[in-house]
Amino acid sequence: MDINTIVSIFSVVGVIIAYFSFLREKLTRAEQFGELKQKVRTLELQAQSNESRFQSIETKLDLIQTTLTRVDTSVLNLLNDRQ
């Protein structure tokens, strides 16, 4: 074998190694991307759940405010009736 053949063989082997390294990095990135997509889905579901809870709390607070207004009005009416 002459030097050019050996250099060519090493060049081909180097290209093959570089290609497999590229594929491995691509696979790793795809895996990480999949994990990130799953985390985003989880966070979106949590956000929807939290929004539902906040709406429920807001509804209950409105009811409490309405009740307090009625109580306040009733107390004022009772105080006015006594005078």
N, C-alpha and C positions, 0 to 999 in steps of 0.2 A: 504494500500500500504506500502510496506517496503522501506527502504532506497535505496536498489539496484535498484528497479524499478524506483524510482524518479530520481536517478542518470543516469540511462540508458535513460530515457525520455529526461532529460536535455542534455545529450550527443548527442542524435539524433537531437534535436532542434538546438544545437550548430553547428553540422555538416551541417544541412540544411541552417542555416544562413550563415555559411562560404561559402557554395556552391553558394548561391545567390549573395553574395558579390563578389566572384570570377567571376561569370557571368557578373555582373554589370561592374566590372573593364575591363573585356574582351570586352564588348560592347563599353565602353568608348574608349578603345585603338583602336578598329576597326574604330570607328567614326573619331578619330584623324588621323589615318592612311589614311582614305579616304580623309580627308581634305588636308593632305600633298600631296597625289597623285594628287589632283586637282591643288594645287599650283604649283607642278612640271610641270604639263601639261601646265599651264598658262605661266610659265617661259620659257618653251621650245618653245611655240608659239611666245612669245616676242623675243626670241633669233633668231628664223627664220626670223621674221619680220625685226629685226635690221640687220641681215646679208644681207637681200635683199636691205635694204636702203644703207648699206655700199658699196655694189657692185655697186649700182646706182651712188653713190657719186664718187667712184673710176673711173667709166667709164666717168663721166663728167669731172673729173680732168684730165684724159688722153686726152680728147678732148681739154680741155683748154691748156694743155701743148703742144699738137700738133699745135694748132692755134698760140700760142705764138712763137713757133719755126719758123713757117712760116712767122710771122710778123717780127721776128728778122732777118731771112734770107732776106726778102724783103727790110728791112731797110738797111742792109749791102750792098745789091746789088745796091740800089739807091745811097748810099754814094760812092760806088766804081765807079759807072757810072759817077758821077759828077767830079771825079778827073781826 
